[in-house]
Structures are given as C-alpha cells and as structure tokens.
C-alpha cells in the first residue's frame, strides 16, 4: 500500500550501465566442437556457421585436429561426434545470409586462425 502512495518518492535504483548487444565472436571458439546439421536442434547451439568453398571470404580458417589436447588456439578445432563431449555446439547452415560467421577448413595447421578485422 505504501509503494502505491503518490506522496512517497520513487525508490532509488542503482545506476546500471547499458550493455551493448554482443554477437558470436568466432575468434574465441577453439577446442572440441560439434557441428549440428539438424534444423530442429538449432536453438540448442551456441552459434550458426557457414562452410565456405574458398578461404577468401571466410572469417576463420579452421584446422581439424586429431587430438583434443592440441586444439588450444583460435581456428584449431577437434570435431566431436557427440554434442555431450563438445565445448561448443555450432549449427551448420547451407545459406550464408543466416550464418553468424563463415569458416573454411584448411589442410595446413599454420594457416589456421582468425581473419576477422
């Protein structure tokens, strides 16, 4: 009843700085990754990616590691068979305009990394 009284001043709310909307940062993704292709499970994924045919337009050049322990930098991914054992679960879309970022699988480990500016 006292909270609805017009004679009481409004309660003070601590100042909270407005946050900027942040999207997926592909340069921070490394480790074990599960690539989801089922559109029904898209909402359970961390982000959406598109696999480029050429490395020119890719945001991240990805090297597929054979051991999870060596996937410790940006662009070094260990592809898992199960989403339960993955650090990140990413949805693979066939349409570039629906993706958060694009990747290209490189065959050379030293080329792997982020190309985003």
Backbone as JSON Lines, residues from 0, in Angstrom:
{"i":0,"aa":"X","n":[0.81,-1.18,0.0],"ca":[0.0,0.0,0.0],"c":[0.87,1.26,0.0]}
{"i":1,"aa":"X","n":[1.97,1.23,0.74],"ca":[2.84,2.39,0.79],"c":[3.56,2.61,-0.54]}
{"i":2,"aa":"X","n":[3.8,1.53,-1.26],"ca":[4.5,1.66,-2.54],"c":[3.65,2.37,-3.58]}
{"i":3,"aa":"X","n":[2.33,2.34,-3.45],"ca":[1.45,2.95,-4.42],"c":[1.04,4.38,-4.04]}
{"i":4,"aa":"X","n":[1.51,4.84,-2.92],"ca":[1.16,6.17,-2.45],"c":[1.79,7.24,-3.34]}
{"i":5,"aa":"X","n":[1.01,8.24,-3.81],"ca":[1.58,9.27,-4.67],"c":[2.47,10.25,-3.92]}
{"i":6,"aa":"X","n":[2.44,10.24,-2.59],"ca":[3.23,11.19,-1.81],"c":[4.61,10.66,-1.49]}
{"i":7,"aa":"X","n":[4.84,9.38,-1.72],"ca":[6.15,8.8,-1.44],"c":[7.06,8.98,-2.66]}
{"i":8,"aa":"X","n":[8.32,9.32,-2.46],"ca":[9.24,9.42,-3.6],"c":[9.5,8.02,-4.18]}
{"i":9,"aa":"X","n":[9.87,8.03,-5.43],"ca":[10.17,6.76,-6.1],"c":[11.4,6.13,-5.47]}
{"i":10,"aa":"X","n":[11.42,4.84,-5.33],"ca":[12.6,4.19,-4.74],"c":[13.82,4.38,-5.65]}
{"i":11,"aa":"X","n":[14.98,4.52,-5.03],"ca":[16.21,4.72,-5.78],"c":[16.7,3.39,-6.34]}
{"i":12,"aa":"X","n":[17.02,3.42,-7.59],"ca":[17.55,2.23,-8.26],"c":[19.01,2.51,-8.58]}
{"i":13,"aa":"X","n":[19.9,1.59,-8.25],"ca":[21.31,1.84,-8.56],"c":[21.52,1.94,-10.07]}
{"i":14,"aa":"X","n":[22.43,2.82,-10.45],"ca":[22.71,3.04,-11.87],"c":[23.41,1.82,-12.45]}
{"i":15,"aa":"X","n":[22.86,1.33,-13.54],"ca":[23.45,0.2,-14.24],"c":[23.73,0.65,-15.66]}
{"i":16,"aa":"X","n":[24.96,0.52,-16.07],"ca":[25.34,0.93,-17.43],"c":[24.66,0.01,-18.44]}
{"i":17,"aa":"X","n":[24.22,0.6,-19.52],"ca":[23.57,-0.18,-20.57],"c":[24.61,-1.06,-21.26]}
{"i":18,"aa":"X","n":[24.24,-2.28,-21.54],"ca":[25.16,-3.2,-22.19],"c":[24.91,-3.2,-23.7]}
{"i":19,"aa":"X","n":[25.98,-3.36,-24.42],"ca":[25.89,-3.43,-25.87],"c":[25.54,-4.87,-26.27]}
{"i":20,"aa":"X","n":[24.69,-5.04,-27.26],"ca":[24.41,-6.4,-27.71],"c":[25.65,-7.0,-28.36]}
{"i":21,"aa":"X","n":[25.98,-8.19,-27.93],"ca":[27.18,-8.85,-28.4],"c":[26.79,-10.11,-29.16]}
{"i":22,"aa":"X","n":[27.33,-10.29,-30.34],"ca":[27.08,-11.49,-31.11],"c":[28.13,-12.55,-30.82]}
{"i":23,"aa":"X","n":[28.16,-13.53,-31.65],"ca":[29.13,-14.61,-31.51],"c":[30.48,-14.12,-32.0]}
{"i":24,"aa":"X","n":[31.51,-14.32,-31.2],"ca":[32.87,-13.97,-31.59],"c":[33.58,-15.24,-32.06]}
{"i":25,"aa":"X","n":[33.7,-15.43,-33.36],"ca":[34.28,-16.69,-33.85],"c":[35.76,-16.85,-33.51]}
{"i":26,"aa":"X","n":[36.44,-15.76,-33.21],"ca":[37.86,-15.85,-32.88],"c":[38.1,-16.44,-31.5]}
{"i":27,"aa":"X","n":[37.08,-16.55,-30.7],"ca":[37.22,-17.12,-29.35],"c":[36.8,-18.58,-29.28]}
{"i":28,"aa":"X","n":[36.44,-19.16,-30.41],"ca":[35.99,-20.55,-30.42],"c":[37.18,-21.45,-30.75]}
{"i":29,"aa":"X","n":[37.48,-22.35,-29.85],"ca":[38.51,-23.37,-30.06],"c":[38.2,-24.54,-29.15]}
{"i":30,"aa":"X","n":[38.91,-25.62,-29.34],"ca":[38.67,-26.82,-28.54],"c":[37.79,-27.8,-29.28]}
{"i":31,"aa":"X","n":[37.01,-28.55,-28.53],"ca":[36.14,-29.56,-29.15],"c":[34.85,-28.91,-29.61]}
{"i":32,"aa":"X","n":[34.48,-29.19,-30.84],"ca":[33.32,-28.56,-31.48],"c":[32.44,-29.64,-32.09]}
{"i":33,"aa":"X","n":[31.15,-29.51,-31.88],"ca":[30.18,-30.4,-32.53],"c":[29.44,-29.6,-33.58]}
{"i":34,"aa":"X","n":[29.41,-30.11,-34.81],"ca":[28.73,-29.44,-35.91],"c":[27.35,-30.06,-36.1]}
{"i":35,"aa":"X","n":[26.33,-29.3,-35.74],"ca":[24.94,-29.75,-35.82],"c":[24.37,-29.4,-37.19]}
{"i":36,"aa":"X","n":[23.68,-30.36,-37.81],"ca":[23.05,-30.11,-39.11],"c":[21.54,-30.25,-39.07]}
{"i":37,"aa":"X","n":[21.0,-30.69,-37.95],"ca":[19.55,-30.86,-37.82],"c":[18.91,-29.51,-37.47]}
{"i":38,"aa":"X","n":[18.04,-28.96,-38.33],"ca":[17.44,-27.64,-38.05],"c":[16.57,-27.62,-36.8]}
{"i":39,"aa":"X","n":[16.08,-28.77,-36.37],"ca":[15.24,-28.81,-35.16],"c":[16.04,-28.55,-33.9]}
{"i":40,"aa":"X","n":[17.35,-28.76,-33.95],"ca":[18.2,-28.56,-32.78],"c":[19.01,-27.26,-32.85]}
{"i":41,"aa":"X","n":[18.62,-26.39,-33.75],"ca":[19.35,-25.13,-33.95],"c":[19.35,-24.26,-32.7]}
{"i":42,"aa":"X","n":[18.26,-24.24,-31.97],"ca":[18.15,-23.38,-30.78],"c":[19.04,-23.84,-29.64]}
{"i":43,"aa":"X","n":[19.54,-25.06,-29.68],"ca":[20.42,-25.56,-28.64],"c":[21.89,-25.26,-28.93]}
{"i":44,"aa":"X","n":[22.17,-24.65,-30.07],"ca":[23.55,-24.4,-30.48],"c":[24.03,-23.02,-30.03]}
{"i":45,"aa":"X","n":[25.35,-22.91,-29.92],"ca":[25.98,-21.66,-29.49],"c":[25.92,-20.6,-30.58]}
{"i":46,"aa":"X","n":[26.05,-21.02,-31.82],"ca":[26.03,-20.09,-32.94],"c":[25.76,-20.82,-34.24]}
{"i":47,"aa":"X","n":[25.7,-20.04,-35.32],"ca":[25.42,-20.58,-36.64],"c":[26.58,-20.26,-37.56]}
{"i":48,"aa":"X","n":[27.03,-21.24,-38.32],"ca":[28.15,-21.02,-39.22],"c":[27.83,-21.51,-40.62]}
{"i":49,"aa":"X","n":[28.61,-21.0,-41.55],"ca":[28.51,-21.39,-42.95],"c":[29.89,-21.86,-43.38]}
{"i":50,"aa":"X","n":[29.96,-22.99,-44.07],"ca":[31.24,-23.53,-44.52],"c":[31.49,-23.03,-45.94]}
{"i":51,"aa":"X","n":[32.53,-22.21,-46.08],"ca":[32.87,-21.62,-47.37],"c":[33.6,-22.64,-48.25]}
{"i":52,"aa":"X","n":[33.44,-22.49,-49.56],"ca":[34.15,-23.35,-50.51],"c":[35.58,-22.86,-50.74]}
{"i":53,"aa":"X","n":[35.82,-21.56,-50.51],"ca":[37.14,-20.97,-50.67],"c":[37.5,-20.19,-49.41]}
{"i":54,"aa":"X","n":[38.78,-20.01,-49.19],"ca":[39.21,-19.33,-47.96],"c":[39.13,-17.81,-48.05]}
{"i":55,"aa":"X","n":[38.82,-17.27,-49.19],"ca":[38.82,-15.82,-49.39],"c":[37.8,-15.1,-48.52]}
{"i":56,"aa":"X","n":[36.6,-15.63,-48.41],"ca":[35.52,-14.95,-47.71],"c":[35.28,-15.49,-46.3]}
{"i":57,"aa":"X","n":[36.1,-16.39,-45.83],"ca":[35.91,-17.0,-44.51],"c":[36.4,-16.06,-43.4]}
{"i":58,"aa":"X","n":[35.67,-16.06,-42.29],"ca":[36.08,-15.28,-41.12],"c":[37.15,-16.02,-40.33]}
{"i":59,"aa":"X","n":[37.07,-17.35,-40.31],"ca":[38.01,-18.17,-39.56],"c":[38.5,-19.31,-40.46]}
{"i":60,"aa":"X","n":[39.8,-19.51,-40.48],"ca":[40.37,-20.68,-41.14],"c":[40.55,-21.76,-40.08]}
{"i":61,"aa":"X","n":[39.91,-22.89,-40.27],"ca":[39.86,-23.93,-39.25],"c":[40.69,-25.13,-39.69]}
{"i":62,"aa":"X","n":[41.51,-25.61,-38.77],"ca":[42.26,-26.84,-38.97],"c":[41.67,-27.91,-38.07]}
{"i":63,"aa":"X","n":[41.34,-29.06,-38.64],"ca":[40.76,-30.16,-37.85],"c":[41.88,-30.91,-37.15]}
{"i":64,"aa":"X","n":[41.9,-30.79,-35.83],"ca":[42.89,-31.5,-35.04],"c":[42.46,-32.95,-34.83]}
{"i":65,"aa":"X","n":[43.44,-33.83,-34.7],"ca":[43.14,-35.24,-34.43],"c":[43.14,-35.54,-32.94]}
{"i":66,"aa":"X","n":[43.65,-34.62,-32.14],"ca":[43.69,-34.79,-30.7],"c":[43.1,-33.55,-30.04]}
{"i":67,"aa":"X","n":[42.23,-33.76,-29.07],"ca":[41.55,-32.65,-28.39],"c":[42.54,-31.75,-27.64]}
{"i":68,"aa":"X","n":[43.63,-32.31,-27.16],"ca":[44.59,-31.53,-26.38],"c":[45.33,-30.49,-27.22]}
{"i":69,"aa":"X","n":[45.43,-30.7,-28.52],"ca":[46.14,-29.76,-29.38],"c":[45.24,-28.65,-29.92]}
{"i":70,"aa":"X","n":[43.95,-28.74,-29.68],"ca":[43.01,-27.7,-30.15],"c":[42.92,-26.61,-29.08]}
{"i":71,"aa":"X","n":[43.98,-25.81,-28.97],"ca":[44.07,-24.85,-27.88],"c":[44.19,-23.39,-28.33]}
{"i":72,"aa":"X","n":[44.0,-23.12,-29.62],"ca":[44.05,-21.75,-30.13],"c":[42.91,-21.53,-31.1]}
{"i":73,"aa":"X","n":[42.67,-20.28,-31.43],"ca":[41.6,-19.95,-32.38],"c":[41.87,-20.6,-33.72]}
{"i":74,"aa":"X","n":[40.86,-21.25,-34.27],"ca":[40.99,-21.92,-35.55],"c":[41.41,-23.37,-35.47]}
{"i":75,"aa":"X","n":[41.79,-23.82,-34.29],"ca":[42.14,-25.23,-34.1],"c":[40.97,-25.92,-33.43]}
{"i":76,"aa":"X","n":[40.28,-26.76,-34.16],"ca":[39.07,-27.41,-33.66],"c":[39.25,-28.92,-33.69]}
{"i":77,"aa":"X","n":[38.74,-29.56,-32.66],"ca":[38.62,-31.01,-32.63],"c":[37.13,-31.31,-32.81]}
{"i":78,"aa":"X","n":[36.77,-31.91,-33.94],"ca":[35.37,-32.18,-34.26],"c":[34.93,-33.45,-33.53]}
{"i":79,"aa":"X","n":[33.9,-33.33,-32.69],"ca":[33.39,-34.47,-31.93],"c":[32.18,-35.07,-32.62]}
{"i":80,"aa":"X","n":[31.87,-36.3,-32.24],"ca":[30.7,-36.99,-32.78],"c":[29.46,-36.79,-31.93]}
{"i":81,"aa":"X","n":[29.64,-36.26,-30.74],"ca":[28.52,-36.1,-29.81],"c":[28.52,-34.69,-29.23]}
{"i":82,"aa":"X","n":[27.35,-34.07,-29.12],"ca":[27.31,-32.73,-28.51],"c":[27.59,-32.76,-27.01]}
{"i":83,"aa":"X","n":[27.49,-33.92,-26.4],"ca":[27.73,-34.02,-24.95],"c":[29.2,-33.8,-24.6]}
{"i":84,"aa":"X","n":[30.1,-34.14,-25.5],"ca":[31.53,-34.02,-25.22],"c":[32.16,-32.79,-25.86]}
{"i":85,"aa":"X","n":[31.35,-31.89,-26.38],"ca":[31.87,-30.72,-27.09],"c":[31.87,-29.48,-26.19]}
{"i":86,"aa":"X","n":[32.88,-28.64,-26.39],"ca":[32.92,-27.34,-25.73],"c":[31.91,-26.4,-26.38]}
{"i":87,"aa":"X","n":[31.78,-26.49,-27.7],"ca":[30.85,-25.66,-28.45],"c":[30.04,-26.54,-29.39]}
{"i":88,"aa":"X","n":[28.77,-26.23,-29.5],"ca":[27.9,-26.88,-30.47],"c":[27.45,-25.8,-31.45]}
{"i":89,"aa":"X","n":[27.79,-25.98,-32.73],"ca":[27.52,-24.97,-33.75],"c":[26.63,-25.56,-34.83]}
{"i":90,"aa":"X","n":[25.66,-24.77,-35.26],"ca":[24.75,-25.19,-36.31],"c":[25.32,-24.8,-37.67]}
{"i":91,"aa":"X","n":[25.35,-25.76,-38.59],"ca":[25.85,-25.52,-39.94],"c":[24.67,-25.23,-40.85]}
{"i":92,"aa":"X","n":[24.63,-24.05,-41.43],"ca":[23.54,-23.66,-42.31],"c":[24.01,-23.67,-43.76]}
{"i":93,"aa":"X","n":[23.14,-24.06,-44.68],"ca":[23.52,-24.02,-46.1],"c":[23.36,-22.64,-46.74]}
{"i":94,"aa":"X","n":[22.82,-21.68,-45.99],"ca":[22.6,-20.33,-46.51],"c":[23.51,-19.34,-45.79]}
{"i":95,"aa":"X","n":[24.33,-18.65,-46.55],"ca":[25.32,-17.74,-45.96],"c":[24.68,-16.59,-45.2]}
{"i":96,"aa":"X","n":[23.55,-16.1,-45.67],"ca":[22.93,-14.93,-45.03],"c":[22.35,-15.25,-43.66]}
{"i":97,"aa":"X","n":[22.18,-16.51,-43.31],"ca":[21.65,-16.88,-42.0],"c":[22.75,-17.19,-40.98]}
{"i":98,"aa":"X","n":[23.99,-17.15,-41.39],"ca":[25.1,-17.54,-40.53],"c":[25.64,-16.36,-39.73]}
{"i":99,"aa":"X","n":[26.14,-16.66,-38.52],"ca":[26.82,-15.65,-37.7],"c":[28.23,-15.39,-38.23]}
{"i":100,"aa":"X","n":[28.87,-16.44,-38.74],"ca":[30.2,-16.31,-39.31],"c":[30.44,-17.46,-40.28]}
{"i":101,"aa":"X","n":[31.51,-17.33,-41.06],"ca":[31.84,-18.34,-42.07],"c":[33.22,-18.92,-41.77]}
{"i":102,"aa":"X","n":[33.38,-20.21,-42.06],"ca":[34.66,-20.87,-41.84],"c":[35.11,-21.56,-43.13]}
{"i":103,"aa":"X","n":[36.39,-21.88,-43.15],"ca":[36.96,-22.67,-44.23],"c":[37.91,-23.67,-43.58]}
{"i":104,"aa":"X","n":[37.78,-24.94,-43.94],"ca":[38.67,-25.97,-43.4],"c":[39.95,-26.0,-44.22]}
{"i":105,"aa":"X","n":[41.06,-25.67,-43.56],"ca":[42.36,-25.66,-44.21],"c":[43.09,-26.96,-43.9]}
{"i":106,"aa":"X","n":[44.01,-27.33,-44.78],"ca":[44.78,-28.56,-44.59],"c":[46.13,-28.29,-43.93]}
{"i":107,"aa":"X","n":[46.47,-27.02,-43.76],"ca":[47.75,-26.64,-43.17],"c":[47.5,-26.02,-41.8]}
{"i":108,"aa":"X","n":[48.13,-26.58,-40.77],"ca":[47.88,-26.13,-39.4],"c":[48.32,-24.69,-39.17]}
{"i":109,"aa":"X","n":[49.4,-24.27,-39.78],"ca":[49.91,-22.92,-39.55],"c":[49.02,-21.84,-40.16]}
{"i":110,"aa":"X","n":[48.17,-22.19,-41.11],"ca":[47.25,-21.21,-41.7],"c":[46.01,-20.98,-40.85]}
{"i":111,"aa":"X","n":[45.75,-21.84,-39.89],"ca":[44.53,-21.75,-39.08],"c":[44.56,-20.5,-38.22]}
{"i":112,"aa":"X","n":[43.4,-19.89,-38.06],"ca":[43.29,-18.71,-37.22],"c":[42.18,-17.8,-37.67]}
{"i":113,"aa":"X","n":[42.1,-16.67,-37.0],"ca":[41.03,-15.71,-37.25],"c":[41.46,-14.73,-38.33]}
{"i":114,"aa":"X","n":[40.54,-14.43,-39.22],"ca":[40.8,-13.46,-40.28],"c":[39.89,-12.26,-40.15]}
{"i":115,"aa":"X","n":[39.12,-12.19,-39.08],"ca":[38.18,-11.1,-38.9],"c":[38.93,-9.85,-38.45]}
{"i":116,"aa":"X","n":[38.48,-8.69,-38.91],"ca":[39.16,-7.44,-38.57],"c":[38.42,-6.69,-37.51]}
